[in-house]
Structures are given as structure tokens and as C-alpha cells.
């Protein structure tokens, strides 16, 4: 029962989880199907200081309702749907230019929040208003979100990096507008929070932040805004700077330090704003609070020019102190060496700097460093270029001493007694007609008209009206005052007036008139309006003429004639550029009559994208409104191709190129030039000759081919002889001839000597120009080619037993060939063959004469090796495969090396068995004309391959032989009736004898010829014989 309950419970849970996950994924699917993504900023801060790295937090959220919202909740339990959104971001300046020198990184936080951080890779970033655009890819759609922010429009310098308790901190403030220009009518608030929590408020409205009287001047050493603060105890003092301008409110945070035990105290006295075409001095004092020996350094941007450097110790110049300037990336390090100071000393450093002519800009100097001690703060300098022009002529209606308003003399006035009761007095005006403005060639960013005036009463107001080209009036702007009896200057921004030019030029400024009139609201009496001067103030970007320099120019070597041109264009003002490329003949680079090259429109690269557009129909071919040469991220390296064959199809020599960049304001001051050598003339081939002009080339044979052309120093294009590539063998003979070598390889095409050996030769010059292929035929002056070896298919031998003197005729089968082969190194039975005879196109015979001493061969083992040679001298690899056969060879006579006779005495009837030793031979010999003691031998018996026995029986009457003198003459005969050619007659030394004659008794005599002999008697019998030495029988 328990087991059953467990089974039932498992089933229930299984059903539950199946239903749960079904619902889960159903709701998740609903959540995914409804994808109304919203992406917005949740950051409050939108203003950042020069040293800040701006960061913004954006919130991603999908708008859903009902079931879809519940589904999304379920889905997010298991995965974060916002974590892997695809984001990219771009930063644009106030003019809409993409800022390539600002890198953007994004980081996912949680719950759909992303942090977008900006990193300025160029510390000398132009201050102003910026716009970050974020592109979010979601389900195939792209959402774009934008956020405006300011960067570097507020700046604070303090006279010292650290203070002691009780000292007065001087704070210098600069305020820039969205275009990066200085503004002087800002409402400023400085909040300083002490380490103990105390808060001080210093502002323009409470009179504790002062505006410099030189704020509107081009050149000034005074900060535009200044305030002072009495410091107290040690610690970090937090500064919040709030600024309210007509274009919005901005805020940044900063700090300074109070440290009564610091090793060194740095104090600077330098400009906080510069007019960039002027030089300025920097004074740096260092109060020494501990003994020190080593180096002191200060940092300035790498594009600053430094001169008049000095260092004093306690007011005295130091001659032993070394000085050098080191370039480190984007910075210059000013380094003083051999410094030796004591506690209580004061070091004073002075130098003159010339900042680059860039405006608007915010530069950083510092931090200075003594040993390992760093200046706590750096020094910020605003660069702003504006020009103030006086009027020198005027027209007026009912003004007194009107010339004083244009006399460029301070304190002399043109006056008007303005009627009471606010009567319209616009008809009674003074109008500046001719100003001191000239064309200084820079990019105008703003134009203001101004007046320096004194009001008799606060009832008075003054009106400024621009007259464009001296005739077209713009909108009027009025100014009033709360003080009387003091000159004040009033400016009216007319840059974007409804009748103003859309793009200001210096001609527009020069032709601008400024009308001034007054209004008096006093009901009781008229009031005097006094005008000292009438002005025009022009804000402009100091425009540096663009530059373009050639990196390289070289003609491609692919025969296209295209010239690879690489140049680097740059503009210190980050302007978009166009460029003009010209060419002339020769290396003198006289561009009085420049020629217009055709630039390839489809082969352009650039280090900043998009790549510039090419339009050969306009003067400046490289870059145009479709796509300029961008310089916003620094120098831009561009490559283009000049299609020189289009302009100069027969060019052969040096040409000069010139490039001129243009930023729509100024042309490049000195166009860059470079030379390039062009060669658009193709080589020519006139004749071709062969070192062998007849006969045949076989495999491995080579022939030299001489090619006659029009010049030296060509290289091989496609080159073939008999369809085979020979380009790698080309040799320049340096006399307008070239040699290639054709080596026949097996398998090449066979060419009869009566046919044309085909060739195809192309020469190429260093620029890739190629000659026409030379393919002319020349049957009578070129050899034939035999590129195939004889092919043997079989060797056969007639079945027979061959002996010395026999001729064996071998039949050789070959693949059909009309050629008549000759015999190469061939052998049968390892003996050279003779008498090669062609039977037909597939059969040859050759002979082998068996000679004594050749190798004996048993059935079917006769070896053969046949090499045939064709007319090209080609030989086949030795053919050794002999068809099965039963032929044998016996190429040896029997060879007797020893005959032994047993050392015995032989008599009539005895048989002498002699033993013969022969050279080993498996054959079985018989006796030829063989004798022993002059008698024919018999009964030859083979003991083994080296031993035979044969017999000789002594017969009555044979020759008797004394010891070792038995003569022999042995001839053996083999199975093919071959006998040893010389009888063997030298038996081995022995003592054998032969007695082949029986004794002969001729008479017998008794010593007692008669009577009877009795027992015991003796008688002597004499036997007369034919010899002596006999024994009794």
C-alpha cells in the first residue's frame, strides 16, 4: 500500500510541473511577443568638468499590460531580458560633427539599467555642448535615444594646490558658452563645504564673485571671474560651481586641499584665458617643506611652444641646474635636474608658452612634480579668439559731436538730448558706417554689435540695430542701466538675426553698420545719452590652414597604370576638408599649367570613416559634400589611385604630383609635391631564335631560346615552349636580348622536326606593362621534340637448351611506334646483346651468343635486360620481364682440376679406379677420349657435383710403369656434348706401379742331372727366365 501511495503522489507532482511549465512558457511567449521597448536617461547630471569622464545611467523598460506583464515577471525569474541588448553610442558636438576622439563604453548594471561612460582620448578637448546618441537593436528594430550634456564649459583654477590653515584661497573661474566661447554675464554661485560641514556661498549676486573688467578684452592676464575664501582646518574642501546663462544652467564639482604638513606647496600665477595668437607666461612657485635632491617637472600639452625658461632658488638664478624638454605622447615634460633644496627654500619657475592657434579650446597645464610629490591640482586655460572693431565713420541725425563716437578715443562723447515721455526717437540716430574690421581669414562663429555709453538717468535706455550691408535693418535690442555717470559697454548678439547672413563672412562684417538711438521714459524732462564708442565684436575659430602631405606615390606593378597615392591630411580646427591633386611632366614641379588626373572612384581608403567621396568632375576631386576628408579625430591618412593610363597612355618618365587641401576657409599654404615614375609603354618582341634549329630534343635535352626586345630589365610574363612554362628560366642578357631555356620533360608533346615547335612569349616591365604575346611559327629553324621513351611490353626466348657457341634470338615487343629504335645497354644472361633488328612497329629481335664462361641457367631462368633508344635519344628504363619459358644455358666445358691414382702396384688383371675432381656442376658427365696407361678408361661414375671415378684394368702386354709414372689423358663430356678442351694429363703425385707382363721361363737345369735322390738329399735347379727379380710362384 505504501508503494502505491508513493506512485500516486509522483504522478500528481508530475502533472503539476507539466502544467506549471506549460503556463510559464505560455506567459513567457506572451511577454516576448509584446516588445514595446523604452530606453531613457535616469541621470540628473548633465554638466561635466574638463577632467571628468561623463557617465550616464539609462533605464530599459518594456511597456506591457495584463497577461504579458505577468509573463514577463515569470520570465525574468529565470533570465534578465534586458542584459544582452545590443547597444552602441556616438558623441556629436554642437555643430553635429561626430567626435571620433571620444570613446564610448557601456556596462550593464541590473534591472534594465546601463551605464554609458565617455573617455576623452585627447585631453585638449574643445569645450562646449555635446549630444550622445545611443542606438539600441531590439527584435530587428533600432531605437535611437539622445541626451545633451556640456563638457568643460565651467572651469575653476586655484592659485595654490594646497593651503595652510588661515590662508586665503583665490579661485579663478571661467565660463564658456555652448560653442566654447567666453561669456561675461553669467550668474555664478560657488558653494564651498569645509571638512567640518560648514558651508559658504559666494556668488555674483552677493558680490563675493567678481567679474573682471577685462572679461571682454582679447588679451588679459586677469581671470574672467574671481572669488576668495578663508580656509580653516585640514582636509578636503568640496566646491560646487553653479552657473546660469541665457542658454541654461550648468554645474560642476571640484575641490581643494588644506594640509599643514605637506612636503611641498605649489602656487601658480598665469592666465586663465588666452587669446591664442599671443604668448603668455607661467609663474610657478614651490614652497619647500622638506630637504630634497632630484628633479622637478611640469607638464604642458605637446603642441605648446616653450621658451625663456628660468629657475630661481630663493630669488637667485641657478646656473648648475639642468633643463630639458621631453616629449611623452600628447605631453611635453619640462624637466629641471640637479635640484638641491632645503626646508624653507622657495623655488620659482618661469617660462613663456605659445599655445596652438586653436579656438575655442580648454588646455591643461600640470600637474607639476617634485620627486614623487605631485601638484594636487592642474591648471586650466580657456582659449578664445574674438576681435573687437571700432567704427571710424558715421552718419547721424540730430546728434552733437557725432565724430566722437568713432574717434577711437576714450572719454569723448557724441551726445543726444533724448525727448521725454518715451517719445519714439529712432529717427534721431547715430550710425557707425565704417569699422576697422578686416578679413583675417578665420571661421566666424558669432557677431555682436556694441556700444560704450553713459546714461544721464536711469530713465534712459539705448537701442542697437544692425544694418546688414549698410541697408537692411535687423531687430532692435534695448539696454538700460541702474547706474549713471559711468561708461558701460553693451553687446547685442546678431549672429542669428532674421536678416543676418546664414553663414557669416568677413565681407559681411566689414559691410555691417550699427545704428544707435535712445529712449527716455521720464515724463518731466529730456535726458542726455552719451556715446563714447560703437563696436563690432566677432567671435571666430582661429582657423589654421589645412595641411596635406604625401606619404608615398608609386605606380602599381600590375600593368593597370594606376598610381597608389597615400597622403595624410590634417586640420588643427578639425574641419572637414577637400583636396585637389594635380600633375605635371618632369621633376621640376612647375605647376603653372597643372593637369587634372583621373582618380579611381572605387578604390579609396581612409583612417577615418566614411572615406572621402571622389568626383573627377570638380576641382577638388577628393572629398565633397557626399563625404569629406574628416579630421575630427586627428590626421587622416587617405589612399587613392590615379588612373594614369587614362590621362597618359604613353607615359614613360618622371611626373610631379601636387596636393592642395582646402577647409572651405583657407587653402593649404604650401601645397605638397612628390614625384613618381610612370611607365605605361608595353615591351615589344621582334625576333626569336633557337640554339638548336634542327634534329630532335629528347627527354632531358634543353635548348636555349633568344628573345630580342626593345629594352633591358624586363621580367617574364607568361612564357611557354611546346606548351610548357619556361618563364622561370628567363635571363636578361642586358643587351636587349633575353634567354629562356626549354628542357624536355617526359610526356611533353612530340613535335616532328618537319613541324613547328610552338612558342608563346610575353615580356613584362617593372610596372606590369606586358608585351603582345609572340607566337610566330618558324618550322625551318626549330628542332623537333621526342618526349616519350620507348615502351617495351614483353621479352620472349625460344625454348631450347643452349650451349657455348649457340646464338639465342630474343623477341622484344614494344608499343606501336613508327620510329626505328637502336639498342641501348641491353643484355641476355648478363651478356651484351647484338644485332637489333626491327621486325615491325611492335617487334624487334636481338641476339645473344653463348660464350664459354657465361652463367649457366636452368629452365626458364635466363635473365634479360633490354634498353632501346629512340630518335630523340630517349631510353626506356631497362625492361627485365621475360615471358615464361623452359630455355636453359650450359656455358661451361667440364673442368677437371685433379685426378688421383691410388698408390699401389698393379699387375695384369688388376683394375685401377681413378678419382677426378671437377669444378662443381650439377650436370652428369660421360667419358670422352680418356686413357690410362695408354688404354681407354671405362666405367665413369658420378659421386657428386665435384667428384667422378673411372676405371682402368691392366691387361697382359700393357706397358709396365714404375712408381708414379702411370700416364693419363682424361676428357669428360657434359650432357650437351661439351668436352674439356684440353685433356687432363697431370695426375696427383703417387707411387703406383704397373707390371703388365708375366715372367717367361726359357729353360730349367739340374745340378744333378741323373741318379736318384734319397731323403735328405738336395739338388740345385737353375731356372732361366726373361728377367730378374722374380719371386717363386
LOLUMMAR-569860 format. One record per residue (C-alpha): x, y, z; residue in one letter. Coordinates in steps of 0.001 Angstrom, whole numbers, plus 500000, padded with zeros to 6 digits. Example, Ala and Ser with C-alpha at 12.3 -4.5 7.8 and 13.67 -1.06 7.14 Angstrom:
% LOLUMMAR-569860
512300495500507800a 513670498940507140s 
% end
This chain:
% LOLUMMAR-569860
500000500000500000x 502841502431500790x 504406501841497439x 501113502607495722x 500747505875497605x 504228506966496510x 503402506227492924x 500189508226493131x 501975511237494673x 504677511209491985x 502036511239489335x 500340514257490859x 503607516198491086x 504483515302487519x 501141516658486321x 501648519775488401x 505085520551486965x 503958519856483410x 501084522305483842x 503331524811485634x 505944524901482901x 503275524988480204x 501780528078481838x 505248529500482456x 506364529271478859x 502992530389477562x 503207533592479589x 506861533971478631x 505901533721474992x 503264536392475518x 505881538547477235x 508259538145474292x 505596538856471699x 504768542246473209x 508018544195472878x 507376547908473250x 510887548799474485x 511538552190476064x 515054553438476814x 515591556678478707x 518091558527480859x 517717558453484626x 520845560583485244x 520372564038486719x 523840565365485972x 524333566913482545x 527344569190483033x 530910567951483469x 534282569488484129x 537277569280481886x 538822566359483797x 535581564467484247x 534720561293482387x 530989561751481829x 528814558809482726x 525068558411482305x 522643555769483504x 519861554737481143x 516891552576482001x 515497549987479575x 511886549013480117x 509217547288478077x 505702548617478288x 503292545715478769x 499818545224480049x 497853542410481735x 498920538881480901x 502075539994479077x 503262541825482176x 502715538718484288x 504526536631481685x 507487538998481748x 507589538706485545x 507736534922485275x 510354535045482518x 512617537373484477x 512699534898487352x 514908532719485137x 516686535254482888x 517213539011482617x 515589540076479360x 517488543383479284x 521003542097479954x 522015541323476394x 520632544287474494x 522864545368471621x 523971548961472254x 526293551341470509x 526793555039471177x 528201558070469364x 529053561584470550x 528450564717468457x 529474568314469060x 527138571295468922x 527589571520465154x 526584567901464622x 530111566601463965x 530867563061465098x 533706563146467667x 535919560219466858x 538365561031469674x 535778560230472335x 535443556528473076x 532176555211474499x 531783552148476703x 528633550612478117x 528201548434481169x 525108546582482285x 524196547240485924x 520954545472486809x 517197545529486269x 517494547057482818x 519980549788483785x 523002550539481613x 525878552880482408x 527256554700479368x 530738556155480033x 532728558547477844x 536505558673477715x 538282561642476171x 541331560280474358x 542546563822473630x 542878565879476816x 542696569125474870x 539059568526474043x 537141571510472787x 534659572577475498x 531015573089474736x 527684571374474278x 527610567736473178x 524986565203472283x 525242561476472942x 523197559224470684x 522511555661471781x 521401553078469224x 519595550033470645x 518835547000468474x 515699545177469541x 513925542479467541x 515238543791464240x 514347547403465015x 516731550190466020x 515770552669468719x 517694555943468971x 517902557864472259x 519672561226472648x 520927563178475645x 522510566627475673x 525326567473478070x 528035570079478463x 531691569327478867x 534301571778480076x 532098574906479893x 532892575641483544x 536448575734484846x 537997576537488201x 541627577281488994x 543016577911492460x 546169579934492968x 547649577138495104x 547246573393495040x 547222573148498862x 546773575673501625x 547691576103505253x 545110576966507839x 544299580664507781x 545461581262504227x 543184582859501656x 542280580673498685x 541883582555495432x 539562580832492988x 539591581798489305x 536554580881487247x 535952580658483543x 532567580268481850x 532169579219478234x 529060579015476091x 527874576036474089x 530299576943471282x 533217577179473725x 533484580991473794x 533913583074476932x 530801584728478335x 530909587512480923x 527309587982482021x 526830584742483905x 525132584438487273x 527617582431489303x 527269580655492624x 530211578992494391x 529342576671497287x 532281575554499440x 531778572824502008x 534509572598504659x 535607569255506144x 533654570089509305x 530448570522507286x 530425574298507223x 529011575757504012x 529950579062502363x 528049580656499495x 529915583041497210x 528042584473494221x 527781587321491766x 524522588429493341x 526014588724496857x 529068590477495461x 531564587819496513x 532249586639492946x 533765589419490889x 533657589874487128x 536923591114485658x 536776594481483881x 538921592828481176x 536491589979480618x 535535591393477235x 539111592091476184x 541072589961473742x 544266589967475766x 544140589952479538x 546071588450482419x 543116588715484785x 540704585845485353x 537210586462483977x 535669585684487386x 537339585596490783x 536409584893494375x 538286584400497644x 537792582080500606x 539462581940504011x 540423578324504686x 540292576714508113x 541261573224509264x 542963570392507405x 541059568358504893x 539410568411501513x 537097571300500693x 534330570463498235x 533405573077495623x 530137573193493709x 530079575761490913x 526638576672489550x 526262578885486507x 523120580338484977x 523465581635481417x 520903582651478856x 521262579175477363x 520703577215480553x 522077576198483917x 525295574267484450x 527029572791487451x 530332571090488193x 532072569848491330x 535692570351492299x 537835570509495432x 540984571896497013x 543083570699499916x 544216572189503235x 547260570335504511x 549507571911507135x 552116569168506826x 552603568919503100x 556136568462501800x 555652570993499021x 553161573768498255x 552638574734494609x 551377578209493656x 550709579352490100x 550286582764488583x 549237582509484964x 546423583244482573x 543089581523482887x 542057582650479413x 544285583331476435x 543997584927473061x 545782582108471221x 547845584171468824x 549623585831471750x 552377584443474006x 551826584129477773x 553963583491480811x 553515580925483565x 554904581534487036x 555184578552489370x 556366578915492962x 557134575910495115x 557443576281498868x 559789573598500156x 558868571946503461x 561491569182503411x 565004568714502100x 565087567392498553x 567544566437495823x 566454565313492375x 564234566506489539x 561329568923489215x 558960568731486255x 555931570451484831x 553606569245482068x 552225571142479104x 550390569930476000x 552712568622473281x 551617571372470868x 552768574191473192x 555949576057472241x 558101576792475289x 560845579412475620x 562533581794478111x 562703579145480805x 564268580085484143x 564530578697487677x 565431580687490792x 566131579442494287x 565359581986496977x 565415584706494339x 568738583724492770x 569226582159489345x 570687578666489432x 573439578039486879x 574097574411487751x 570526573304487302x 569961571315484113x 566889571636481913x 565409569563479125x 562084569070477387x 560884565520476904x 558072564569474557x 555844561883476068x 552786561082473959x 550421564073473963x 552536565914476526x 555769567764476946x 557598567290480208x 559636570323481300x 562341568761483471x 564802570565485759x 567636568376487013x 570353568667489681x 567922570282492114x 569100570503495712x 566893572388498193x 566420572664501944x 563329573022504033x 562197576631503968x 563534577317500450x 561365578763497710x 561707577671494097x 560408579999491408x 559968578755487837x 559054580957484903x 558519580124481253x 556833581624478221x 554373579487476300x 552755579809472920x 549603577716472696x 548436576469469310x 546148578826467449x 543027576840468237x 539801578396469453x 537694577703471329x 539688575247473424x 540461574358477018x 544100573474477731x 545586571870480826x 548988572645482352x 550405570473485109x 550490568833487457x 553996569810488463x 556067567253490307x 558919567373492811x 560398563923493107x 557340561781493790x 555212564661495127x 552557565768492660x 550789569094492472x 547322568424493848x 545508570271491044x 546219571062487420x 545750574483485783x 543045575055483171x 543334577663480434x 540491578664478152x 541467579667474632x 539035582056472966x 539562584198469915x 537367587229469379x 538052590566467780x 536609593972468732x 536476596594465993x 535750600290466304x 533785602267463806x 535742605094462201x 532992606821460181x 529376607574460974x 526188609139459794x 523766610766462213x 520558612678462598x 520481615377465287x 523460614220467315x 526045616571468765x 529792615945468289x 528908612799466410x 532539612205465376x 533442611432468995x 531551608116468710x 534016606923466066x 537249608637467086x 538722605632468898x 539417607942471805x 538223607130475299x 536187609748477187x 534970611817474247x 531275611571473526x 528699612059470841x 525520613163472597x 521806613319472045x 519237615075474210x 516565612396474155x 512987613752474375x 510828612996477414x 507759610792477803x 509100607873475818x 508666609576472512x 509904607493469554x 513349608874468862x 514505606179466430x 514684608720463608x 517392610561465502x 520235608103465419x 523949607816465038x 525096605008462791x 528600603555462621x 529352603085458939x 532948602016458505x 534683599755461016x 538292598700461420x 537350595090460619x 539480593283458036x 539441589801456581x 541653587759458900x 540636584515457283x 539110582642460179x 535815580884460692x 533279583333462149x 531119581797464877x 529374584874466259x 528860588585465573x 527793591202468103x 527270594929467824x 528097597056470850x 528183600496472309x 530080602121475141x 527697604683476628x 526919606820479642x 523341607489480811x 522353610752482437x 519498608985484167x 518141605537484736x 515111606695482751x 517196606340479646x 517610603224477535x 519703602692474449x 518818600752471316x 521162598885468975x 520053597955465455x 522211596082462884x 522137597198459263x 523363594382457047x 525304595626454022x 524526599071455429x 520951598894454182x 518903596031455587x 517847596595459133x 517628593844461679x 515864593582465003x 516454596253467632x 517711595437471121x 517428597812474074x 519648598130477141x 519112600083480341x 521230600763483393x 520918601093487139x 523985603318487411x 524642606748485916x 527759608759485265x 529863605703484369x 530620604252480943x 529250600799480367x 529650598522477352x 526633596725475937x 526739593993473291x 523904592591471213x 524327589186469525x 523075589476465959x 524557586221464646x 521185584661464027x 519115587768463365x 516341587141460899x 518051589268458248x 521596588155459068x 523566586008456582x 523183582292457151x 526952581924457108x 528933584954458155x 531942586095456146x 534397588850456835x 532868590774453986x 529573590692455907x 531339592081458985x 533148594788457050x 529891595935455440x 527899595876458695x 526546599178460053x 525397599705463644x 522668602219464445x 522250603677467953x 519369605709469353x 517822606347472734x 514539606329474599x 513586608445477610x 510692607420479844x 510948610444482136x 507723612415481929x 509194615717483094x 512376616366481119x 514672615211478376x 517865613241479201x 521385613233477708x 522589609979476146x 526362609964475632x 528072607508473264x 531831607024473593x 532396604283471010x 530436601979468700x 531827598477468287x 531572595254466359x 532737592155468231x 533425588983466250x 533870585562467762x 535740583196465493x 537520579931465431x 541129580649464739x 541424578830461506x 544667577128460702x 545116576382457064x 544819572668456472x 547800570532455544x 548236567557453310x 551497565722452827x 552345562830450582x 553315559618452296x 554035557801449074x 553233557710445389x 554187554743443291x 552845553127440185x 551352549714440666x 553156546821439054x 550033545106437760x 550083546823434390x 546988548886435138x 548986552112435163x 547307553036438455x 549407555078440844x 548938554326444536x 548868557687446297x 548917557914450078x 548621561260451806x 547859562495455283x 545504565431455685x 545073567317458906x 543391570420460216x 544065571809463671x 540495573068463743x 539135569601462989x 537486570979459847x 536204568727457114x 538499569004454117x 538625568559450389x 541802568061448409x 542935568734444893x 545555566587443177x 547381567898440079x 550226566567437971x 552809567920435542x 555533566376433436x 559068566245434825x 560633566592438237x 560860570398438383x 557286570519439695x 556291573659437774x 552553573834438330x 551900576961436300x 549863574738433952x 548658571839436099x 546960568804434651x 543921567129436160x 544377563434436985x 541569560898436846x 541124559389440314x 539652555923440734x 536250556428442369x 536049552916443729x 539393552372445415x 539677554777448335x 540674554150451938x 540942556449454927x 541942556092458548x 538747557945459479x 535476556831458025x 533450557371456000x 536079557500453288x 536042560687451199x 533985560711448047x 535743561081444690x 534308563341441993x 536533563866438968x 534155566469437613x 535109569141440156x 538335570950441014x 538833569326444402x 538394565716443408x 538940564138446846x 536184564857449353x 532937566712448869x 529555567162450490x 528816563470449971x 531785562547452135x 534588564912453163x 538089564142454354x 537429564029458086x 539943565371460617x 537829565388463768x 539872562534465237x 543224563915464124x 545285563347460987x 543515561291458347x 545600559053456113x 543909558629452748x 544866556426449820x 543594556913446288x 544557555572442877x 545410557800439932x 544412556050436716x 547421557339434817x 546775555304431664x 543511557200431271x 545391560513431147x 548789559399429867x 548546556154427902x 552099556540426575x 553755557961429673x 557327556923430229x 559256559105432657x 559081561224435807x 555989563188436715x 555326565513439627x 552226565345441807x 550864568197443896x 548196568095446597x 546344571083447994x 543946570780450934x 541071573204451473x 538865573575454567x 536276575846452900x 538022578810454569x 541704578638453750x 543771576842451191x 546821574913452193x 549634577453452439x 552275575370450690x 550915572552448571x 552927569366448955x 554647567774445990x 556233564447445205x 557482562722442109x 556528559418440600x 557997557499437714x 555408556334435198x 555839553630432624x 552741552967430569x 554648551689427474x 554494547955426890x 557608545960425878x 557910544662422284x 559417541408420991x 560920541465417495x 562585538063416931x 563030534652418496x 565819532159417679x 566753528663418905x 570264527468419746x 569419524144418029x 567468524647414850x 567034521069413642x 567056517479414830x 565270516269417884x 565285517080421553x 564832514128423800x 563784513895427399x 566224515937429487x 567622517750426474x 567397521523426508x 567518524295424018x 568222527992424623x 565812530438423028x 566988534005422422x 564310536708422511x 565109540098421026x 563191543047422546x 563372546841422673x 564839547350426190x 566588545675429065x 565333544981432578x 562141543253431587x 560804540322433515x 558935537276432342x 555262537299431680x 553571534085430585x 556190532182428544x 555820528734427002x 557718526488424602x 555773523486423368x 553053524489425846x 555448524270428790x 556082527188431173x 559650528472430832x 559156531897432472x 561318530994435473x 564346530470433214x 564368533993431770x 567795535644431791x 568303539295430888x 571434539499428746x 571480543295429269x 571737543924425528x 568015543986424723x 568056540218424366x 566752537643426784x 567274533913427007x 564901531219428140x 565691527533428331x 563309524782427324x 564082521403428841x 562131518460427504x 560219516533430112x 558732513138429616x 555191513497428416x 555717516765426549x 554083516940423167x 556083515194420447x 556868517506417560x 558327516306414289x 561349518148413006x 559255518983409985x 556613520635412162x 556583523961414039x 557697523888417648x 555118526294419183x 556164529203421390x 554361531993423264x 556455534713424871x 555286537742426891x 557686540236428460x 556678542453431359x 558276545652432596x 558665546738436204x 555285548494436138x 553481545396434912x 553026546504431295x 553024543390429119x 554042542865425512x 551824541251422951x 552350537500423022x 554964536427420442x 553639533241418798x 555101533361415262x 555856529960413669x 559317529045412271x 559342525463411028x 562770525565409446x 564691526919412406x 563417524964415360x 564095521394416450x 561597518614416871x 560724517085420192x 560614513437421157x 559316513439424699x 558323509773425035x 560610506867425844x 560250503533424031x 557678501401425789x 558555497698425985x 555741495277426608x 557470491880426544x 560591489723426049x 560366486144424840x 563012483375424425x 562605480221422323x 562557477114424477x 565812475207423966x 568949474071425654x 571729476396424679x 575411475728424825x 578599477512424073x 578554478913420558x 574776478887420258x 573022482170419329x 569818482925421225x 567455485304419368x 565345487357421776x 561981488748420609x 561195492208422090x 557621493548421964x 557062497337422054x 554136499757421931x 553469500659418362x 555892503328417169x 556994504207413648x 560398505190414989x 563326502835414435x 564971502170417736x 568600501490418366x 569937499339421090x 570896500797424378x 572667498922427138x 570980495539426792x 571956492060427940x 570820488460427995x 572281486269430665x 574152489386431734x 575997489496428440x 575634492360425974x 573336491653423110x 573890492381419424x 572157492672416115x 568958494633416938x 566561494184414048x 563177495880413696x 560632493360412544x 557654495728412566x 556303498709414604x 555718496447417591x 558513493815417327x 562312493787417489x 564806490880417534x 568215490885419134x 570892488186419537x 572914486682422340x 575862484408421597x 576553481952424395x 580223482037425273x 582279479849427475x 582177481090430989x 578758482651430724x 576378481874433525x 574640478536433271x 570886478835433538x 568350476252434463x 564931476060432879x 563224479424432491x 565807481406434419x 567693483146431651x 567695486893432619x 567314489690430114x 567582493497430359x 566648495470427265x 567032499216426691x 566001500737423408x 566816504252422201x 564525506342420014x 565471509098417621x 565425511677420390x 567935509694422375x 565324508678424912x 565923505354426585x 563398503238428353x 564086502079431847x 565665498645431470x 562949496111430701x 563627492799432501x 560339490943432464x 560918487749430437x 557950485681429400x 557806482197430974x 559948479625429124x 561972476445429644x 565161477511427921x 568466476600429599x 572080477547429104x 575163475434429639x 578026477800429060x 580834475795430675x 583095472948429425x 583763470287432021x 586748471412434034x 588941468778435645x 591022470115438444x 592555466935439829x 592924463196439115x 594247460804441756x 595594457245441347x 595808455018444417x 599472454401445225x 599638450617444684x 601448448138442476x 599202446854439826x 599554443689437746x 597759442106434919x 594120441773435695x 594071444486438361x 591549447363437969x 592764450835438863x 589944453190439995x 590940456792439420x 589169459731441129x 588611463007439216x 587766466319440853x 585844468808438662x 584510472306439028x 581087471978440601x 578470471243438008x 575085469657438513x 575390468052435087x 576407464374434787x 579477463842432704x 580446460924430495x 583876459903429328x 585311461369426268x 588550460083424806x 590030459155428141x 593074456794428563x 595067455457431460x 598468453953430670x 597504454406427060x 594454452256427494x 590855453560427161x 589227454136430536x 585795452824431391x 583031452890433934x 582745456602434824x 580679457133437956x 579467460500439446x 579988460672443115x 578741464247443486x 578811467561441571x 582585467760442043x 583739464111442055x 583820461323439487x 585526457872439352x 586540455823436325x 588408452530435814x 591423451038434013x 592082447281434040x 595687446148433492x 595926443729430648x 598783441463429668x 601060443302427489x 600194446736428741x 603039448983429463x 604716448441432693x 605033451592434825x 607396452344437529x 606397454311440607x 604305457416439844x 604700457189436093x 601344455919435019x 600236458291432206x 596663459585431942x 594647461634429431x 591197462495430780x 588369464092428764x 584883464447430230x 581816465183428157x 578751467019429547x 575146466450428635x 575303468786425680x 578469467015424402x 580795469758425523x 584234468329426456x 587032469894428310x 589051471295425519x 592406470079426803x 592866466569428096x 593820466445431736x 597181464656431967x 598622465553435329x 597593463094437992x 598297463891441547x 601685462622442735x 601567458884443566x 603720455708443818x 601530453430441790x 603285450930439501x 602092448594436758x 603555445253435858x 601606444147432898x 603908441263431660x 604026437726433248x 607567436118433716x 608767433751430853x 610915430598431736x 613046429621428862x 614913426641430349x 615476424657433533x 618718422769434510x 619506420479437483x 622807420369439295x 622402416629439348x 621287415534436071x 620927411826436838x 620660409343439601x 618168409067442490x 617902411457445266x 617117409988448608x 615643411531451663x 617692414444452783x 619471414779449517x 619391418161447734x 619682419195444211x 620069422683442685x 617708423550439896x 618546426540437655x 615559428328436023x 616432430516433081x 613884433409432650x 613369436645430713x 614076438878433631x 615357439184437073x 613801439881440396x 611109437322440049x 609858435513443008x 608859431989443132x 605454431160442057x 
% end
